[in-house]
Structures are given as structure tokens and as C-alpha cells.
């Protein structure tokens, strides 16, 4: 019998909108067998956001409420995976492993004892699914001298690199991360700054959380930046945007209420949404021009932000003629499944005892990534 190459990848992005799980055949060519997504219940999301905004070291001093949340999230993830397997009518014994990133709660790469904290206990997932589970990927990266994120550049390199074409992969989740795949230059990845987080917070503030995000950018599209340029420029002049690579970010550092403060009622909902979208667009474009200079660079978007038509239009308008936006579907993977595929792939590498090289992206020495449960 041929050895099975079936692996599941699962995660919830920094926006904490949904848990995604997908089954892949990771043979010579990646095949998506099927996927399932579950919206995170509002009560669970509220707890995630609350802990994500805490400056207390929850890694060293977890509270009972956090431990309960960790277990709850693991159960939600396990149930989703079991539903996916049932839906696809796959024999569990054929699935080699689950790669589970979990839900990031805190990410502090620059403190004296750096750490990155995710909930969604891999041990529980392994027990509830009866499948070997690989987790704690960011912890392993930090333990080997890295900053814990982004982890996707290793996967982007293996799947999307071309010796003939300059490519850049931009994943817009809560935070935006960029991978440079330019032949002749080091392959690097980093967090450019906010992705959807400021836009989401703006929408939630103005709608009292009745809406969670700006669907296709329709709210921002009707706004004007005319009276908010100083706020945009001030935000983008902060230290993080001037730093050299490698660099990684956390949502706690991007706070819409802090930006808007007393000026909230001076401008319309549409204007504020437009300004937050502009901050995301400009932070991406400036990093492309700073770190990805080359002739004819193909830009590929993935993640939830790739569905924000107005954001993508703003990026296109701000880019010069050296950059061309292309559809990542043409490279063979649905843009909404690339992160899930990353963690499925990382679980395969860990099971096979193959080291991951993220030295140029996170500063970690080449090492085994993740723990097996």
C-alpha cells in the first residue's frame, strides 16, 4: 500500500473570527481534499479579545479563566475536525497528523523573556480526535532563538518560489505578514503591521459590535481621508514602521480607540473606516517599496483581507508600475486555505523530523518546529 500523505491543518487567525480546518494530500503536488470553517461564538470571541488586550504575563501566570478558555477552544477545534472527517467520509487511520496553530492570545517577541501564547491545547485535540497532533509551533521557534512569527515563509518558499519570477506573498489576517520570494535575494518574511484589526475594531466600535468587519470594504469606500491624513501619518511614524527586519507584531499594539480618542465624533464612520484601511494599505506598500525592490514583482494576496476589495484597490493604486497584483488561485491553492495548509505541512515536517529554516524571517536557527502529542 502507498503511504498516506493526508494531513489536517487548523487555526484561528488573530481576528478571532472563525476556526478553520482543512484536509490536504501533501504528496508531490498539494491537493485540497476538503475544508470546514466554524464561526467563533461571540461569548468565546469576547473572552479571546479580553485576554489579547492584557499586558499581564499570562504565559507564566495563567488564570483559571484562561485555562478554561484553552480547554474550551481545544474542544471547539476537536469538534470541527471530527465534523470535517465525518463530512469527507475519511478513515481516521489514514490521517497522519493534525497541525494545530491554535488562537494567539499574546505575542511578546521583544521582552527580556520573549513568549507567544496560543490557546487550543494540542493534547486535548489529539485525545478527542484520536489523531497525532503537532502544536506549539511558535514556542519552538522562540526556544531556538527566534521571535516566533511569521512561520509561513518556509511554506511559501517551498510551494511558491520560482527561479524565474519575482514574487511576494501577502497574508492579510488581523496582522499582515509578507514573504519576499525574489531570486538572488534572501527569502525573508515579516509582519508589516496591521491587517484587518484596525478596520474590524472601527466597525465594531461604530456598530456596537453588531457588525464585526467591513464586508468587501463597502463602508470605507464611501469615506474621505481629507481630514484624517495627520492621524494616518502620525500613526505610521511610530517606531515599529521604521524598524529593520526581522520583526513581528501583536494586535495589542494596534488600538482603534487609542487612535481615535476624543476625535471619534469629529468624523463619520465611513471616514474612520477609510482611514484605518489607508493605514493598512500604506504600511504594506511602504514595506514593499523598502524591502522588495525589483523589476516586475508579482504580488499575491491571501487571508481574510484578500476579500476586502477596497483595501486591495487602495494597495493597487498606491503601488508603482513595477508591481502587478495577481490571483493566488492561479498558483494552485485557495487563498483562504493557505494558512491551514501551512500548519498541515509543518506537522508533516515535524513527524518526518525535518528541520525548518526560518533564520532570515524570525532569527531562529534551523530546527524541528512544534511538539508532538
Secondary structure, 3 states (H helix, E strand, C coil): CCCCCEEEEEEECCCCCEEEEEEEEECCCEEEEEEEEEECCHHHHHHHHHHHCCCCCCCCCCCHHHHHHHHHHHHHHHHHHHHHHHHHCCCHHHEEEEEEEEEEEEEECCCCCCEEEEECCHHHHHHHHCCCEEECHHHHHHHCCCCCCCCHHHHHHHHHCCCCCEEEEEEECCEEEEEEECCCCCCEEEEEEECCHHHHHHHHHHCCCCCCCCHHHHHHHCCCCCCCHHHHHHHHCCHHHHCCCCCCCCHHHCCHHHHHHHHHHHCCHHHHHHHHHHHHHHHHHHHHHHHCCCCCEEEEEECHHHHCHHHHHHHHHHCCCCEEEECHHHHCCCCCCHHHHHHHHHHHHHHCCCCECCHHHHCCCCECCCEEC
